[in-house]
Amino acid sequence: MTWRTHFMGGIVSLWLLPLGTPYWSVALAIVFASIGSLLPDLDARESKLSNVQVGGITPLKPAAYALNRRLGHRGPMHSLLGLFFVAVIFGIPLGLFLDPLAGIGLVLGYLSHLLLDACTKSGIPLYWPKPGKIHLLPSGFRVVTGSWQEDLVFLLLTFAATGFLLGQLFTSSNRISNDSTTSPFITQYQSTIHQSS
Ligand SMILES: [Zn+2]
């Protein structure tokens, strides 16, 4: 699948969040689900994430080349083991030190990438290092990357992502000021304001 389909898939994976989640947490979940949804393709030299430009340079390019050379495209980065390592190395620290939904978003986004790639003709080595590719769809229904079928998947995901955003938008209002699940940063900020007034 192309990056835009994975990106939408990452947003759609956040349907698993409860309605009424505070805005701050939803925003972080969206940011990190987006990153997570593109992260497995860091094992490809020409992926979106590999070519992200910051100040005229592509900081992730060396990592992408190294991963591609050592692991190959659609290798361990597209497996449950890859998901496990990303969850432990990045997801848990994000959840502990930033916001639980930042870590959860990253893991859900990553998982959505694996599920979408498992719907393609090539499949994924889900149980790497065990050999063999896993497919979620019967052979006649598998999606070819860049085909009109992928465009259709992208369109459906876009509708679902819009539904998610609207659902959260209409249920999250007023939650940011007095919700106990608000980010620790905001809670701390509010108590500082309280003390100084
Ligand atoms: Zn992929």
py3Dmol code that shows the C-alpha trace and the ligand (Angstrom):
import py3Dmol

protein = """\
ATOM      1  CA  MET A   1       0.000   0.000   0.000  1.00  0.00           C
ATOM      2  CA  THR A   2       1.099   3.573  -0.540  1.00  0.00           C
ATOM      3  CA  TRP A   3       1.808   5.987   2.313  1.00  0.00           C
ATOM      4  CA  ARG A   4      -1.483   7.866   2.072  1.00  0.00           C
ATOM      5  CA  THR A   5      -3.503   4.662   2.532  1.00  0.00           C
ATOM      6  CA  HIS A   6      -1.355   3.714   5.523  1.00  0.00           C
ATOM      7  CA  PHE A   7      -1.740   7.221   6.917  1.00  0.00           C
ATOM      8  CA  MET A   8      -5.546   6.971   6.733  1.00  0.00           C
ATOM      9  CA  GLY A   9      -5.373   3.464   8.177  1.00  0.00           C
ATOM     10  CA  GLY A  10      -3.458   4.849  11.163  1.00  0.00           C
ATOM     11  CA  ILE A  11      -6.174   7.424  11.838  1.00  0.00           C
ATOM     12  CA  VAL A  12      -8.913   4.805  11.444  1.00  0.00           C
ATOM     13  CA  SER A  13      -7.186   2.543  13.993  1.00  0.00           C
ATOM     14  CA  LEU A  14      -8.015   5.235  16.570  1.00  0.00           C
ATOM     15  CA  TRP A  15     -11.665   4.213  16.339  1.00  0.00           C
ATOM     16  CA  LEU A  16     -10.633   1.915  19.187  1.00  0.00           C
ATOM     17  CA  LEU A  17     -10.351   4.966  21.474  1.00  0.00           C
ATOM     18  CA  PRO A  18     -13.443   5.727  23.552  1.00  0.00           C
ATOM     19  CA  LEU A  19     -15.631   8.619  22.418  1.00  0.00           C
ATOM     20  CA  GLY A  20     -15.099  11.748  24.477  1.00  0.00           C
ATOM     21  CA  THR A  21     -11.346  11.304  24.786  1.00  0.00           C
ATOM     22  CA  PRO A  22      -9.823  14.709  25.695  1.00  0.00           C
ATOM     23  CA  TYR A  23      -8.676  16.803  22.740  1.00  0.00           C
ATOM     24  CA  TRP A  24      -5.060  16.852  23.868  1.00  0.00           C
ATOM     25  CA  SER A  25      -4.881  13.062  23.991  1.00  0.00           C
ATOM     26  CA  VAL A  26      -6.704  12.697  20.671  1.00  0.00           C
ATOM     27  CA  ALA A  27      -4.270  15.130  19.030  1.00  0.00           C
ATOM     28  CA  LEU A  28      -1.265  13.208  20.354  1.00  0.00           C
ATOM     29  CA  ALA A  29      -2.831   9.894  19.384  1.00  0.00           C
ATOM     30  CA  ILE A  30      -3.332  11.200  15.817  1.00  0.00           C
ATOM     31  CA  VAL A  31       0.268  12.433  15.541  1.00  0.00           C
ATOM     32  CA  PHE A  32       1.777   9.192  16.802  1.00  0.00           C
ATOM     33  CA  ALA A  33      -0.671   6.898  14.995  1.00  0.00           C
ATOM     34  CA  SER A  34       0.354   8.700  11.792  1.00  0.00           C
ATOM     35  CA  ILE A  35       4.036   8.106  12.539  1.00  0.00           C
ATOM     36  CA  GLY A  36       3.331   4.490  13.547  1.00  0.00           C
ATOM     37  CA  SER A  37       1.360   3.900  10.363  1.00  0.00           C
ATOM     38  CA  LEU A  38       4.385   4.873   8.238  1.00  0.00           C
ATOM     39  CA  LEU A  39       7.123   3.416  10.447  1.00  0.00           C
ATOM     40  CA  PRO A  40       7.246  -0.185   9.105  1.00  0.00           C
ATOM     41  CA  ASP A  41       8.169   1.136   5.644  1.00  0.00           C
ATOM     42  CA  LEU A  42      11.314   2.726   7.065  1.00  0.00           C
ATOM     43  CA  ASP A  43      12.819  -0.511   5.757  1.00  0.00           C
ATOM     44  CA  ALA A  44      12.265   0.824   2.214  1.00  0.00           C
ATOM     45  CA  ARG A  45      14.641   3.442   0.799  1.00  0.00           C
ATOM     46  CA  GLU A  46      11.942   5.268  -1.121  1.00  0.00           C
ATOM     47  CA  SER A  47       9.224   5.318   1.539  1.00  0.00           C
ATOM     48  CA  LYS A  48       7.566   8.551   2.691  1.00  0.00           C
ATOM     49  CA  LEU A  49       9.177   8.466   6.121  1.00  0.00           C
ATOM     50  CA  SER A  50      12.638   7.762   4.693  1.00  0.00           C
ATOM     51  CA  ASN A  51      12.372  10.913   2.585  1.00  0.00           C
ATOM     52  CA  VAL A  52      10.887  13.298   5.134  1.00  0.00           C
ATOM     53  CA  GLN A  53      12.785  16.593   4.896  1.00  0.00           C
ATOM     54  CA  VAL A  54      13.684  18.721   7.901  1.00  0.00           C
ATOM     55  CA  GLY A  55      15.530  21.932   7.091  1.00  0.00           C
ATOM     56  CA  GLY A  56      16.604  20.636   3.676  1.00  0.00           C
ATOM     57  CA  ILE A  57      18.017  17.329   4.929  1.00  0.00           C
ATOM     58  CA  THR A  58      16.482  13.858   5.149  1.00  0.00           C
ATOM     59  CA  PRO A  59      17.405  12.764   8.696  1.00  0.00           C
ATOM     60  CA  LEU A  60      15.867   9.301   8.450  1.00  0.00           C
ATOM     61  CA  LYS A  61      17.497   8.382   5.142  1.00  0.00           C
ATOM     62  CA  PRO A  62      20.635   6.790   6.700  1.00  0.00           C
ATOM     63  CA  ALA A  63      18.456   4.691   9.042  1.00  0.00           C
ATOM     64  CA  ALA A  64      16.281   3.648   6.095  1.00  0.00           C
ATOM     65  CA  TYR A  65      19.328   2.589   4.040  1.00  0.00           C
ATOM     66  CA  ALA A  66      20.775   0.665   6.993  1.00  0.00           C
ATOM     67  CA  LEU A  67      17.464  -1.078   7.752  1.00  0.00           C
ATOM     68  CA  ASN A  68      16.918  -1.879   4.091  1.00  0.00           C
ATOM     69  CA  ARG A  69      20.394  -3.332   3.703  1.00  0.00           C
ATOM     70  CA  ARG A  70      20.235  -5.421   6.886  1.00  0.00           C
ATOM     71  CA  LEU A  71      16.581  -6.463   6.981  1.00  0.00           C
ATOM     72  CA  GLY A  72      15.195  -5.922   3.460  1.00  0.00           C
ATOM     73  CA  HIS A  73      11.789  -4.439   2.627  1.00  0.00           C
ATOM     74  CA  ARG A  74       8.826  -6.238   4.210  1.00  0.00           C
ATOM     75  CA  GLY A  75      11.070  -8.240   6.487  1.00  0.00           C
ATOM     76  CA  PRO A  76      11.090  -8.176  10.315  1.00  0.00           C
ATOM     77  CA  MET A  77       9.753  -4.603  10.384  1.00  0.00           C
ATOM     78  CA  HIS A  78       6.513  -6.077   9.024  1.00  0.00           C
ATOM     79  CA  SER A  79       6.180  -8.743  11.718  1.00  0.00           C
ATOM     80  CA  LEU A  80       4.760  -9.137  15.210  1.00  0.00           C
ATOM     81  CA  LEU A  81       8.332  -9.085  16.502  1.00  0.00           C
ATOM     82  CA  GLY A  82       8.853  -5.668  14.873  1.00  0.00           C
ATOM     83  CA  LEU A  83       5.629  -4.452  16.467  1.00  0.00           C
ATOM     84  CA  PHE A  84       6.787  -5.781  19.843  1.00  0.00           C
ATOM     85  CA  PHE A  85      10.147  -3.949  19.643  1.00  0.00           C
ATOM     86  CA  VAL A  86       8.533  -0.676  18.575  1.00  0.00           C
ATOM     87  CA  ALA A  87       6.006  -0.986  21.424  1.00  0.00           C
ATOM     88  CA  VAL A  88       8.756  -1.614  23.996  1.00  0.00           C
ATOM     89  CA  ILE A  89      11.371   0.864  22.728  1.00  0.00           C
ATOM     90  CA  PHE A  90       9.061   3.748  21.751  1.00  0.00           C
ATOM     91  CA  GLY A  91       5.435   3.012  22.711  1.00  0.00           C
ATOM     92  CA  ILE A  92       5.892   2.379  26.439  1.00  0.00           C
ATOM     93  CA  PRO A  93       8.210   5.388  27.067  1.00  0.00           C
ATOM     94  CA  LEU A  94       5.822   7.644  25.121  1.00  0.00           C
ATOM     95  CA  GLY A  95       2.896   6.321  27.140  1.00  0.00           C
ATOM     96  CA  LEU A  96       4.703   6.808  30.440  1.00  0.00           C
ATOM     97  CA  PHE A  97       6.349  10.180  29.860  1.00  0.00           C
ATOM     98  CA  LEU A  98       4.089  11.991  27.382  1.00  0.00           C
ATOM     99  CA  ASP A  99       0.559  10.612  27.352  1.00  0.00           C
ATOM    100  CA  PRO A 100      -0.807   7.038  27.422  1.00  0.00           C
ATOM    101  CA  LEU A 101      -2.587   7.657  24.133  1.00  0.00           C
ATOM    102  CA  ALA A 102       0.628   8.786  22.426  1.00  0.00           C
ATOM    103  CA  GLY A 103       2.091   5.301  23.020  1.00  0.00           C
ATOM    104  CA  ILE A 104      -1.174   3.545  22.209  1.00  0.00           C
ATOM    105  CA  GLY A 105      -1.537   5.626  19.026  1.00  0.00           C
ATOM    106  CA  LEU A 106       1.956   4.653  17.856  1.00  0.00           C
ATOM    107  CA  VAL A 107       1.281   0.944  18.407  1.00  0.00           C
ATOM    108  CA  LEU A 108      -2.179   1.072  16.800  1.00  0.00           C
ATOM    109  CA  GLY A 109      -0.794   2.937  13.787  1.00  0.00           C
ATOM    110  CA  TYR A 110       1.964   0.346  13.378  1.00  0.00           C
ATOM    111  CA  LEU A 111      -0.551  -2.483  13.696  1.00  0.00           C
ATOM    112  CA  SER A 112      -2.810  -0.872  11.071  1.00  0.00           C
ATOM    113  CA  HIS A 113       0.135  -0.842   8.639  1.00  0.00           C
ATOM    114  CA  LEU A 114       0.686  -4.567   9.152  1.00  0.00           C
ATOM    115  CA  LEU A 115      -3.017  -5.323   8.653  1.00  0.00           C
ATOM    116  CA  LEU A 116      -3.209  -3.270   5.441  1.00  0.00           C
ATOM    117  CA  ASP A 117      -0.043  -4.794   3.974  1.00  0.00           C
ATOM    118  CA  ALA A 118      -1.405  -8.236   4.847  1.00  0.00           C
ATOM    119  CA  CYS A 119      -4.300  -7.430   2.475  1.00  0.00           C
ATOM    120  CA  THR A 120      -1.920  -6.965  -0.475  1.00  0.00           C
ATOM    121  CA  LYS A 121      -0.725  -9.531  -3.009  1.00  0.00           C
ATOM    122  CA  SER A 122       2.737  -9.729  -1.408  1.00  0.00           C
ATOM    123  CA  GLY A 123       1.492 -10.323   2.147  1.00  0.00           C
ATOM    124  CA  ILE A 124       3.757  -9.917   5.186  1.00  0.00           C
ATOM    125  CA  PRO A 125       6.068 -12.199   7.221  1.00  0.00           C
ATOM    126  CA  LEU A 126       3.880 -11.722  10.308  1.00  0.00           C
ATOM    127  CA  TYR A 127       5.503 -14.509  12.305  1.00  0.00           C
ATOM    128  CA  TRP A 128       9.112 -13.701  11.287  1.00  0.00           C
ATOM    129  CA  PRO A 129      11.616 -15.384  11.813  1.00  0.00           C
ATOM    130  CA  LYS A 130       9.245 -18.212  10.909  1.00  0.00           C
ATOM    131  CA  PRO A 131       9.246 -18.328   7.083  1.00  0.00           C
ATOM    132  CA  GLY A 132       6.134 -17.710   5.020  1.00  0.00           C
ATOM    133  CA  LYS A 133       3.915 -14.754   4.157  1.00  0.00           C
ATOM    134  CA  ILE A 134       0.555 -14.126   5.803  1.00  0.00           C
ATOM    135  CA  HIS A 135      -2.463 -12.918   3.802  1.00  0.00           C
ATOM    136  CA  LEU A 136      -5.695 -11.656   5.300  1.00  0.00           C
ATOM    137  CA  LEU A 137      -7.703 -11.930   2.068  1.00  0.00           C
ATOM    138  CA  PRO A 138      -8.390 -14.805  -0.335  1.00  0.00           C
ATOM    139  CA  SER A 139      -6.146 -14.700  -3.423  1.00  0.00           C
ATOM    140  CA  GLY A 140      -8.706 -13.091  -5.785  1.00  0.00           C
ATOM    141  CA  PHE A 141      -9.322 -10.180  -3.419  1.00  0.00           C
ATOM    142  CA  ARG A 142      -5.766  -9.167  -2.560  1.00  0.00           C
ATOM    143  CA  VAL A 143      -4.944  -5.534  -3.297  1.00  0.00           C
ATOM    144  CA  VAL A 144      -2.204  -4.478  -5.708  1.00  0.00           C
ATOM    145  CA  THR A 145      -0.307  -1.420  -4.455  1.00  0.00           C
ATOM    146  CA  GLY A 146      -1.210   1.666  -6.491  1.00  0.00           C
ATOM    147  CA  SER A 147      -4.212   0.017  -8.184  1.00  0.00           C
ATOM    148  CA  TRP A 148      -7.816   1.279  -8.344  1.00  0.00           C
ATOM    149  CA  GLN A 149      -8.614  -1.233  -5.585  1.00  0.00           C
ATOM    150  CA  GLU A 150      -6.192   0.595  -3.330  1.00  0.00           C
ATOM    151  CA  ASP A 151      -7.855   3.892  -4.303  1.00  0.00           C
ATOM    152  CA  LEU A 152     -11.143   2.370  -3.155  1.00  0.00           C
ATOM    153  CA  VAL A 153      -9.604   1.260   0.154  1.00  0.00           C
ATOM    154  CA  PHE A 154      -8.176   4.772   0.572  1.00  0.00           C
ATOM    155  CA  LEU A 155     -11.604   6.319  -0.040  1.00  0.00           C
ATOM    156  CA  LEU A 156     -13.307   4.028   2.489  1.00  0.00           C
ATOM    157  CA  LEU A 157     -10.599   4.717   5.062  1.00  0.00           C
ATOM    158  CA  THR A 158     -10.963   8.466   4.454  1.00  0.00           C
ATOM    159  CA  PHE A 159     -14.691   8.224   5.244  1.00  0.00           C
ATOM    160  CA  ALA A 160     -13.974   6.192   8.361  1.00  0.00           C
ATOM    161  CA  ALA A 161     -11.237   8.624   9.481  1.00  0.00           C
ATOM    162  CA  THR A 162     -13.604  11.571   8.985  1.00  0.00           C
ATOM    163  CA  GLY A 163     -16.204   9.735  11.085  1.00  0.00           C
ATOM    164  CA  PHE A 164     -13.647   9.232  13.834  1.00  0.00           C
ATOM    165  CA  LEU A 165     -12.642  12.910  13.828  1.00  0.00           C
ATOM    166  CA  LEU A 166     -16.258  14.129  13.871  1.00  0.00           C
ATOM    167  CA  GLY A 167     -17.179  11.644  16.610  1.00  0.00           C
ATOM    168  CA  GLN A 168     -14.370  12.871  18.842  1.00  0.00           C
ATOM    169  CA  LEU A 169     -15.011  16.508  17.938  1.00  0.00           C
ATOM    170  CA  PHE A 170     -18.608  16.386  19.075  1.00  0.00           C
ATOM    171  CA  THR A 171     -18.019  14.381  22.226  1.00  0.00           C
ATOM    172  CA  SER A 172     -14.750  15.889  23.458  1.00  0.00           C
ATOM    173  CA  SER A 173     -15.864  19.496  23.914  1.00  0.00           C
ATOM    174  CA  ASN A 174     -15.629  20.771  27.502  1.00  0.00           C
ATOM    175  CA  ARG A 175     -13.684  17.693  28.547  1.00  0.00           C
ATOM    176  CA  ILE A 176     -10.312  19.390  28.607  1.00  0.00           C
ATOM    177  CA  SER A 177     -10.882  21.483  31.728  1.00  0.00           C
ATOM    178  CA  ASN A 178     -12.109  18.970  34.274  1.00  0.00           C
ATOM    179  CA  ASP A 179     -11.442  15.478  32.993  1.00  0.00           C
ATOM    180  CA  SER A 180      -9.214  13.391  35.225  1.00  0.00           C
ATOM    181  CA  THR A 181      -7.764  11.651  32.164  1.00  0.00           C
ATOM    182  CA  THR A 182      -6.454  14.956  30.812  1.00  0.00           C
ATOM    183  CA  SER A 183      -2.736  14.904  30.025  1.00  0.00           C
ATOM    184  CA  PRO A 184      -0.502  15.267  33.081  1.00  0.00           C
ATOM    185  CA  PHE A 185       1.044  18.344  31.445  1.00  0.00           C
ATOM    186  CA  ILE A 186      -2.297  20.132  31.281  1.00  0.00           C
ATOM    187  CA  THR A 187      -3.223  19.057  34.830  1.00  0.00           C
ATOM    188  CA  GLN A 188       0.125  20.386  36.064  1.00  0.00           C
ATOM    189  CA  TYR A 189      -0.346  23.634  34.115  1.00  0.00           C
ATOM    190  CA  GLN A 190      -3.817  24.081  35.568  1.00  0.00           C
ATOM    191  CA  SER A 191      -2.653  23.523  39.143  1.00  0.00           C
ATOM    192  CA  THR A 192       0.211  26.018  38.601  1.00  0.00           C
ATOM    193  CA  ILE A 193      -2.286  28.639  37.452  1.00  0.00           C
ATOM    194  CA  HIS A 194      -4.454  27.792  40.453  1.00  0.00           C
ATOM    195  CA  GLN A 195      -1.601  28.265  42.887  1.00  0.00           C
ATOM    196  CA  SER A 196      -0.452  31.542  41.386  1.00  0.00           C
ATOM    197  CA  SER A 197      -3.942  33.087  41.458  1.00  0.00           C
TER     198      SER A 197
END
"""
ligand_1 = """\
1
ZN
Zn 4.701 -1.789 4.442
"""
view = py3Dmol.view(width=600, height=400)
view.addModel(protein, "pdb")
view.setStyle({"model": 0}, {"cartoon": {"style": "trace"}})
view.addModel(ligand_1, "xyz")
view.setStyle({"model": 1}, {"stick": {}})
view.zoomTo()
view.show()
